[in-house]
Amino acid sequence: MTSAKPIPRYEHSPTLNTVIMVEETLRNVDKSVITVAELKRLLPRKVNHNRLKTILRYLEASNKILATVDGITWIFNPNPLLRDAISRGFEL
C-alpha cells in the first residue's frame, strides 16, 4: 500500500488582493529599478516580509518582474504587437 504524499503547506500564502496590490505598485512606479525597502514604503498598506518575498518569487516566475541585486523592475508587456514581433524575430 502506498501512502499519499502530504500536501505542501505554505506558511506565508498571500491573498489575491495583496498580490494585486504589489503588482499594481510595481507596474506604476516612476523609477525603472526599485529596492524591496522602497517597495515596502510605496505599498498602500503593510505586507509581511515573507509574504512579500513569496509574491516577488511568483511575479518573477510568471515573467512580470526581474529581480537582481540592484533591485526589482517591471518587465511585463501585454502588447500583442510586441508578442507577435518577438515570435517572428530571430535570435542573434
C-alpha positions as CSV (number, residue, x, y, z in Angstrom):
1,M,0.0,0.0,0.0
2,T,1.4,3.4,-0.9
3,S,1.0,6.3,1.3
4,A,-0.4,9.6,0.0
5,K,2.1,12.5,-0.3
6,P,1.3,15.3,2.1
7,I,0.0,18.5,0.6
8,P,2.7,21.2,0.9
9,R,1.8,23.9,3.4
10,Y,2.6,27.4,2.5
11,E,3.1,29.3,5.8
12,H,3.1,32.7,4.2
13,S,0.5,32.5,1.5
14,P,-0.6,36.0,0.4
15,T,-4.2,36.8,-0.6
16,L,-5.0,37.7,-4.1
17,N,-5.7,41.3,-3.1
18,T,-2.2,41.5,-1.7
19,V,-0.7,40.1,-4.9
20,I,-2.7,42.6,-7.0
21,M,-1.7,45.5,-4.7
22,V,2.1,44.7,-5.1
23,E,1.7,44.1,-8.8
24,E,0.0,47.4,-9.4
25,T,2.5,49.3,-7.2
26,L,5.4,47.8,-9.2
27,R,3.7,48.5,-12.5
28,N,3.0,52.2,-11.6
29,V,6.4,53.0,-10.0
30,D,8.2,56.0,-11.6
31,K,11.7,54.5,-11.3
32,S,12.9,51.8,-13.6
33,V,14.5,49.8,-10.7
34,I,13.2,49.8,-7.1
35,T,14.6,48.1,-4.0
36,V,12.5,45.9,-1.7
37,A,12.7,48.5,1.0
38,E,11.4,51.2,-1.4
39,L,8.6,48.9,-2.5
40,K,7.6,48.4,1.1
41,R,7.4,52.2,1.7
42,L,5.3,52.7,-1.5
43,L,2.7,50.0,-0.7
44,P,-0.6,51.4,0.5
45,R,-0.6,49.0,3.4
46,K,2.0,46.9,5.2
47,V,2.9,43.5,3.9
48,N,4.7,40.8,5.9
49,H,8.3,40.4,4.6
50,N,8.0,36.7,4.0
51,R,4.7,37.1,2.1
52,L,6.2,39.9,0.0
53,K,9.1,37.6,-0.9
54,T,6.6,34.9,-1.9
55,I,4.8,37.4,-4.1
56,L,8.0,38.6,-5.7
57,R,9.0,35.0,-6.4
58,Y,5.6,34.4,-8.1
59,L,5.9,37.6,-10.2
60,E,9.4,36.6,-11.3
61,A,8.3,33.1,-12.2
62,S,5.4,34.5,-14.3
63,N,7.9,36.8,-16.1
64,K,6.3,40.0,-14.8
65,I,9.3,41.3,-12.9
66,L,13.0,40.9,-13.0
67,A,14.8,40.8,-9.6
68,T,18.5,41.4,-9.5
69,V,21.0,42.5,-6.8
70,D,20.3,46.1,-7.9
71,G,16.6,45.8,-7.3
72,I,13.3,44.9,-9.0
73,T,12.0,46.1,-12.3
74,W,8.6,45.6,-14.1
75,I,9.2,43.8,-17.4
76,F,5.7,42.5,-18.4
77,N,4.3,44.0,-21.6
78,P,0.9,42.6,-22.8
79,N,1.0,44.4,-26.2
80,P,0.0,41.7,-28.8
81,L,2.1,43.5,-31.5
82,L,5.2,43.2,-29.4
83,R,4.5,39.5,-28.7
84,D,4.0,38.9,-32.5
85,A,7.2,40.7,-33.4
86,I,9.1,38.6,-30.8
87,S,7.7,35.4,-32.1
88,R,8.6,36.3,-35.8
89,G,12.0,37.7,-34.8
90,F,15.3,35.9,-35.0
91,E,17.9,35.3,-32.3
92,L,21.4,36.7,-32.8
